[in-house]
Amino acid sequence: MPCRNLQKSIGLAFVLAFGAPVTASAVTVEVARACDAALAKAFPPKQIGNPAAGSKGTPKERRDYFSKCVANNGKVDDAPADTPKDSKANK
């Protein structure tokens, strides 16, 4: 009999462990829209018939940008591309 109770206990433990809900935070619609707009601004989509227009960056860079935006609740701090990176330009 003790073996049967042990099997029931182990079975119950598995049911409880795998039946527990997994909590995951969902992205709200507002955040997703804001990040999609920021992504389109940072990486403009390609336009058919316009070879000059096209998306810059790799798909991984675009995914990272979107993930960073979602992590910051739809706010991404974009540094202007024209700013010099050396410290002598500030003097």
N, C-alpha and C positions, 0 to 999 in steps of 0.2 A: 503493500500500500504506500509506503513512503516514496517509492519511485514514481507512482502515479501522481502524487501531489507535487513532486518536483517537476514533472513534465508539464503539469497544468500551470505551475508558477512561471516556468520558463516561457511557455506559450503566451501567457498573459503579459509577461514583460515585453515580448516581441510585438504583440498587438498594440500595447500602449506606446512603445517606442516608435513604431512606424506609423501609427495612426495619429500621432500628435501633429497639429497643424504647423506648417513652416511659415514663419513670419517673414515677409519681404515688403519693403517699401516700394510703392508704385509711384511712377512719375505722374504728376498731375498734368492735365491738358494744357494749362496755362504755361507751365514750365517747359513742356515739350514744344509748344508753339514758339515761345520766346527763343529757345535754343535752336530751333529749326530756322528761324529768321536770322539769328546771329550766324549760324553756320552758312546760310546762303550769302550773307554779306561778306564773311571772311573767305569763303571758298565759292565764288560764283559758279553756278551750273553752266554746263555747255549749252550752246545755242546752235540749232541746226542751221547750216548755211552761213554761219559767221565763224570763220576759222580763228579770228582774234579772240573770241570769247571762249573761255574754257576754265575748268576747275583747276586750281593750283593745289598742290599737295597730294599726298598719297591717301588711299582709303584709310590707312591706320591713323594718319594725322587728323583726318576728318572725324573718325570715331573718337579719338582722344579729346579733340576739341569739344565734341558734343557731350562726352562723359564729364569733362571738366565743367561745362556749362550746367549740366544737370546737378552735379555735386554742389555747385554754388547757387542753386535755386534760380537758375535762369539768368544769372549775371556773370558775364565774362569780361575781365579787364583786358582789353586789347591795347597793346602798346603800339603807337603809330610806327609804321614801317620806315618813315623818313628820319627818325631820331638817330643821331650819331651815337655809337656805342663807346667811344673813347671819352675819357674824363677831360681831355684838353678842350673839347668843344664847349664846355660849360664856362670856361674862364673868359 
